[in-house]
Amino acid sequence: MTVLEQLLPTVRRHRDSRTRPPRWRGNNNEGVLLLVTLAMLSAIMVVDPGAVSASLAGDIVRAAMDNMALALGVLLILLSGGIDVSFTAIAIFGGYATVTFMLDHHLDGGLWPFVAATMIGSLLGLGNALLVAGFRLQTLIATLAMQSIVWGVLAGLRRLHLSLDAAKQGWRRPDSRSCFDWGTVPSAPWLSLSH
């Protein structure tokens, strides 16, 4: 047995210990994320000891509620074996259209707003199904196209709604050149919560 053959297992063990993360980090750096979170909470407690409370946890959950609901919807799509990048745009469009209709007509909600938003989402989902099954397009391409269409319609409806509100009040927006005068890229929370 040569010297190289004797040293080879030691070299492999050393290389594996360098490339494998320590156990406390976890497979996807969950340990690092936990340490960063605890460090941030510790810094907040040092600056303002009364800030870390049950109300802070409630505020964090309340702020993340929209994203958690959308993430659960995407999770269901991924678990069913598909990929749908237009899901968030369709969900926000259904919610925005329903809430805008409720506010414009001074209606209170019960169960019907959820049913209406679900119906809007189902109709747009049928559009996805038509693109994928009817025209035999790839799922990613079809849902990207549907997402772009939905965002464009949502931006146009938002612009129309602002124009109608301005006409009712008797004034005209000076920056009424395009849908994107308010920012560079429309984002879901901005479009859905800016009413």
For each residue, the residues with C-beta under 8 A, 3 or more apart:
1: 5 6
2: 5 6
3: 6 7
4: 7 8
5: 1 2 8
6: 1 2 3 9
7: 3 4 10 11
8: 4 5 11 12
9: 6 12 13
10: 7 13 14
11: 7 8 14 15
12: 8 9 15 16
13: 9 10 16 17
14: 10 11 17 18
15: 11 12 18 19
16: 12 13 19 20
17: 13 14 20
18: 14 15
19: 15 16
20: 16 17
21: 25 26 27 29
22: 25
23: 26
24: 31
25: 21 22 29 30 31 32
26: 21 23 29 30 31 32
27: 21 30
28:
29: 21 25 26 32 33
30: 25 26 27 33 34
31: 24 25 26 34 35
32: 25 26 29 35 36
33: 29 30 36 37
34: 30 31 37 38
35: 31 32 38 39
36: 32 33 39 40
37: 33 34 40 41
38: 34 35 41 42
39: 35 36 42 43
40: 36 37 43 44
41: 37 38 44 45 52
42: 38 39 45 46
43: 39 40 46 47
44: 40 41 47 48 51 52
45: 41 42 48 49 51 52
46: 42 43 49
47: 43 44 51
48: 44 45 51
49: 45 46 52
50: 53
51: 44 45 47 48 56
52: 41 44 45 49 56
53: 50 56 57
54: 57 58
55: 58 59
56: 51 52 53 59 60
57: 53 54 60 61
58: 54 55 61 62
59: 55 56 62 63
60: 56 57 63 64
61: 57 58 64 65
62: 58 59 65
63: 59 60
64: 60 61 67 68
65: 61 62 68 69
66: 69 70 189
67: 64 70 71
68: 64 65 71 72
69: 65 66 72 73
70: 66 67 73 74 87 88 91
71: 67 68 74 75
72: 68 69 75 76
73: 69 70 76 77 87 88 91
74: 70 71 77 78 84 87 88
75: 71 72 78 79
76: 72 73 79 80
77: 73 74 80 82 83 84 87
78: 74 75 81 82 83
79: 75 76
80: 76 77
81: 78
82: 77 78 139
83: 77 78 139 140 143
84: 74 77 87 128 139 143
85: 88 140 143 144 147
86: 89 90 124 128 143 144 146 147 150
87: 70 73 74 77 84 90 91 143
88: 70 73 74 85 91 92 147 188
89: 86 92 93 146 147 150 151 154 188
90: 86 87 93 94 120 121 124 125 146 147 150
91: 70 73 87 88 94 95 117 121
92: 88 89 95 96 154 188 191 192
93: 89 90 96 97 120 121 124 150 153 154
94: 90 91 97 98 116 117 118 119 120 121 124
95: 91 92 98 99 117 192
96: 92 93 99 100 154 157 158 191 192 195
97: 93 94 100 101 117 120 157
98: 94 95 101 102 113 116 117 120
99: 95 96 102 103 113 192 195
100: 96 97 103 104 157 161 195
101: 97 98 104 105 107 116
102: 98 99 105 107 108 109 113
103: 99 100 106 195
104: 100 101
105: 101 102
106: 103
107: 101 102
108: 102
109: 102 112 113
110: 113
111: 114 115
112: 109 115 116
113: 98 99 102 109 110 116 117
114: 111 117 118
115: 111 112 118 119
116: 94 98 101 112 113 119 120
117: 91 94 95 97 98 113 114 120 121
118: 94 114 115 121 122
119: 94 115 116 122 123
120: 90 93 94 97 98 116 117 123 124
121: 90 91 93 94 117 118 124 125
122: 118 119 125 126
123: 119 120 126 127
124: 86 90 93 94 120 121 127 128 146 150
125: 90 121 122 128 129
126: 122 123 129 130
127: 123 124 130 131 146
128: 84 86 124 125 131 132 142 143 146
129: 125 126 132 133 134
130: 126 127 133 134 135
131: 127 128 134 135 137 142 145 146
132: 128 129 135 136 137 138 139 142 143
133: 129 130 136
134: 129 130 131
135: 130 131 132 142
136: 132 133
137: 131 132 141 142
138: 132 141 142
139: 82 83 84 132 142 143
140: 83 85 143 144
141: 137 138 144 145
142: 128 131 132 135 137 138 139 145 146
143: 83 84 85 86 87 128 132 139 140 146 147
144: 85 86 140 141 147 148
145: 131 141 142 148 149
146: 86 89 90 124 127 128 131 142 143 149 150
147: 85 86 88 89 90 143 144 150 151
148: 144 145 151 152
149: 145 146 152 153
150: 86 89 90 93 124 146 147 153 154
151: 89 147 148 154 155 186
152: 148 149 155 156
153: 93 149 150 156 157
154: 89 92 93 96 150 151 157 158 186 191
155: 151 152 158 159 179 180 186 191
156: 152 153 159 160 179
157: 96 97 100 153 154 160 161
158: 96 154 155 161 162 179 191 194
159: 155 156 162 163 179
160: 156 157 163 164
161: 100 157 158 164 165 195
162: 158 159 165 166 173
163: 159 160 166 167 173 176
164: 160 161 167 168
165: 161 162 168 169
166: 162 163 169 171 172 173
167: 163 164 170 172
168: 164 165
169: 165 166
170: 167
171: 166
172: 166 167 176
173: 162 163 166 176
174:
175: 181 182
176: 163 172 173 181
177: 181
178: 181
179: 155 156 158 159 186
180: 155 183 184 185 186
181: 175 176 177 178
182: 175 190
183: 180 186 187 190
184: 180
185: 180
186: 151 154 155 179 180 183 190 191
187: 183 190 191
188: 88 89 92 191 192
189: 66 192 193
190: 182 183 186 187 193 194
191: 92 96 154 155 158 186 187 188 194
192: 92 95 96 99 188 189 195
193: 189 190
194: 158 190 191
195: 96 99 100 103 161 192
